[in-house]
Amino acid sequence: MGDSGILRTMNDERRGAAILGAILILVGAAFLVSNATGFELDAAWPLFVIVPGLVLLGASFAVGGEGGGGMAIAGSIVTTVGLILAVQEATGLYATWAYAWALVAPASVGVGLILFGTFTGRRDLVAVGVRLLGIGLALFLGFGIFFEGFIGLSGDEAPALEGLLPIALVALGAIIVVGSLISRRRDW
């Protein structure tokens, strides 16, 4: 390993330490705010998932390269899980995990690729990300319509199919149009 390899390793170690330090600062600050204001973090517990996910996502841009791409995907997944948990905590609809998994993978993987590809100028990553996001949203909508509309998973006596079907059709159509435009552009 030459001098440049040692310097690169030192920079990677410093970046990792800076990321860990930033996470600790954010968690400590949350506890300080909680103690000073009397704000209870019971209902805000999904923030302990969302904030590290956002930190990881932000750190991916500092790291760059293939390692940064992996961090962007991981940060997007963790952030999405936290956001889903926050919605479920606010609504009490925990049974929606039956179809919300599609937002975690493949949809959030697509979001991570789109963000990282856009930031680094990698159109190939953006194209793959859009495709994964579209697949994830289509799965989420399809399973959501099935579980909520036909089965009534959330406990509604009248299935929600009437209100969801037009929205789902418009969203699915938009995904198909965007996907076909992106693949047509790539063929050129």
C-alpha positions as MATLAB code, in Angstrom:
seq = 'MGDSGILRTMNDERRGAAILGAILILVGAAFLVSNATGFELDAAWPLFVIVPGLVLLGASFAVGGEGGGGMAIAGSIVTTVGLILAVQEATGLYATWAYAWALVAPASVGVGLILFGTFTGRRDLVAVGVRLLGIGLALFLGFGIFFEGFIGLSGDEAPALEGLLPIALVALGAIIVVGSLISRRRDW';
ca = [
       0.000    0.000    0.000;
       1.574    3.265   -1.101;
       1.403    6.661    0.539;
      -1.754    7.567   -1.359;
      -3.455    4.377   -0.110;
      -2.615    5.236    3.502;
      -3.916    8.786    3.070;
      -7.123    7.478    1.485;
      -7.652    5.070    4.410;
      -7.086    7.896    6.906;
      -9.636   10.058    5.120;
     -12.176    7.207    5.144;
     -11.589    6.715    8.892;
     -12.040   10.444    9.522;
     -15.264   10.486    7.528;
     -16.596    7.515    9.476;
     -15.698    9.188   12.774;
     -17.350   12.428   11.651;
     -20.541   10.565   10.719;
     -20.632    8.754   14.055;
     -19.982   12.039   15.868;
     -22.813   13.765   13.988;
     -25.235   10.982   14.929;
     -24.229   11.199   18.588;
     -24.613   14.987   18.555;
     -28.132   14.731   17.087;
     -29.247   12.069   19.562;
     -27.746   13.982   22.490;
     -29.358   17.221   21.336;
     -32.735   15.479   21.144;
     -32.374   14.325   24.734;
     -31.266   17.798   25.864;
     -34.279   19.422   24.193;
     -36.517   16.802   25.761;
     -35.085   17.408   29.232;
     -35.133   21.205   28.936;
     -38.640   21.540   27.540;
     -40.348   18.602   29.186;
     -41.313   17.352   25.725;
     -41.833   13.633   25.900;
     -40.244   11.632   23.152;
     -42.755    8.792   23.500;
     -44.792    9.766   20.457;
     -41.739   11.030   18.570;
     -39.777    7.794   18.850;
     -39.730    7.284   15.045;
     -37.327   10.243   14.935;
     -34.702    7.889   16.379;
     -34.979    5.979   13.114;
     -35.549    8.919   10.752;
     -32.654   11.123   11.923;
     -29.921    8.469   11.621;
     -31.311    7.600    8.198;
     -31.060   11.226    7.098;
     -27.544   11.487    8.539;
     -26.523    8.352    6.661;
     -28.100    9.705    3.478;
     -26.313   13.040    3.875;
     -23.011   11.322    4.624;
     -23.282    9.361    1.393;
     -22.704   12.539   -0.566;
     -19.600   13.352    1.467;
     -18.156    9.877    0.941;
     -18.927    9.648   -2.782;
     -17.920    6.756   -5.009;
     -19.409    3.300   -4.705;
     -19.330    3.474   -0.912;
     -21.411    6.612   -1.061;
     -23.934    4.905   -3.308;
     -24.336    2.098   -0.797;
     -24.730    4.597    2.025;
     -27.368    6.509    0.029;
     -29.392    3.321   -0.404;
     -29.024    2.381    3.270;
     -29.908    5.907    4.398;
     -32.951    5.966    2.156;
     -34.140    2.602    3.497;
     -33.687    3.610    7.149;
     -35.375    6.989    6.596;
     -38.322    5.362    4.817;
     -38.786    2.823    7.602;
     -38.807    5.686   10.111;
     -41.339    7.659    8.091;
     -43.624    4.636    7.793;
     -43.339    4.059   11.540;
     -44.174    7.726   12.166;
     -47.329    7.495   10.048;
     -48.310    4.258   11.755;
     -47.661    5.728   15.199;
     -49.811    8.760   14.372;
     -52.677    6.734   12.897;
     -52.427    3.442   14.794;
     -52.579    1.548   11.518;
     -49.716   -0.894   12.139;
     -51.388   -3.566   10.022;
     -50.425   -1.578    6.937;
     -47.034   -3.324    7.064;
     -48.869   -5.942    4.980;
     -48.227   -3.696    1.980;
     -46.006   -0.830    3.221;
     -42.944   -3.065    2.812;
     -43.022   -2.150   -0.892;
     -42.124    1.424    0.070;
     -39.019    0.129    1.862;
     -37.819   -2.150   -0.910;
     -37.788   -1.580   -3.816;
     -39.187    2.005   -3.641;
     -36.752    3.523   -1.124;
     -33.820    1.815   -2.842;
     -34.942    3.641   -5.974;
     -35.128    6.950   -4.107;
     -31.578    6.453   -2.805;
     -30.312    5.729   -6.310;
     -32.167    8.719   -7.753;
     -30.746   11.088   -5.135;
     -27.195    9.781   -5.376;
     -27.297    9.561   -9.166;
     -28.623   13.103   -9.452;
     -26.016   14.459   -7.037;
     -23.112   12.671   -8.751;
     -24.326   13.112  -12.339;
     -24.828    9.367  -12.908;
     -27.834    9.114  -15.193;
     -27.630    5.318  -15.187;
     -28.300    5.278  -11.433;
     -31.188    7.718  -11.844;
     -32.766    5.517  -14.539;
     -32.497    2.375  -12.409;
     -33.760    4.312   -9.392;
     -36.830    5.586  -11.243;
     -37.618    2.053  -12.365;
     -37.281    0.672   -8.813;
     -39.354    3.518   -7.391;
     -42.068    2.855   -9.967;
     -42.122   -0.863   -9.189;
     -42.292   -0.166   -5.447;
     -45.121    2.345   -5.815;
     -47.049   -0.010   -8.092;
     -46.652   -2.847   -5.557;
     -47.684   -0.541   -2.712;
     -50.778    0.635   -4.573;
     -51.718   -2.828   -5.785;
     -51.360   -4.508   -2.405;
     -52.904   -1.485   -0.688;
     -55.984   -1.729   -2.876;
     -56.192   -5.455   -2.246;
     -55.709   -5.332    1.539;
     -57.714   -2.176    2.189;
     -60.259   -2.375   -0.602;
     -61.133   -6.038   -0.693;
     -60.148   -7.306    2.746;
     -60.673   -4.120    4.799;
     -57.421   -4.555    6.703;
     -57.737   -1.265    8.598;
     -61.083   -2.298   10.035;
     -63.346   -0.179    7.877;
     -66.745   -1.750    7.404;
     -67.027   -0.382    3.863;
     -63.986   -1.160    1.733;
     -62.036    1.865    0.552;
     -61.821    0.600   -3.019;
     -64.121    3.272   -4.441;
     -61.867    6.140   -3.369;
     -58.534    4.379   -3.959;
     -59.178    2.934   -7.400;
     -59.158    6.213   -9.403;
     -56.081    7.468   -7.539;
     -54.300    4.154   -8.018;
     -55.099    4.083  -11.736;
     -53.795    7.624  -12.253;
     -50.619    6.897  -10.258;
     -49.989    3.592  -12.041;
     -50.547    5.247  -15.428;
     -48.094    8.027  -14.545;
     -45.490    5.464  -13.476;
     -45.875    3.559  -16.754;
     -45.617    6.754  -18.847;
     -42.518    7.988  -16.998;
     -40.922    4.552  -17.221;
     -41.536    4.308  -20.951;
     -40.128    7.814  -21.537;
     -36.988    7.003  -19.588;
     -36.421    3.705  -21.420;
     -37.064    5.438  -24.776;
     -34.480    8.118  -23.923;
     -31.953    5.450  -22.937;
     -32.449    3.621  -26.265;
     -31.357    6.744  -28.146;
];
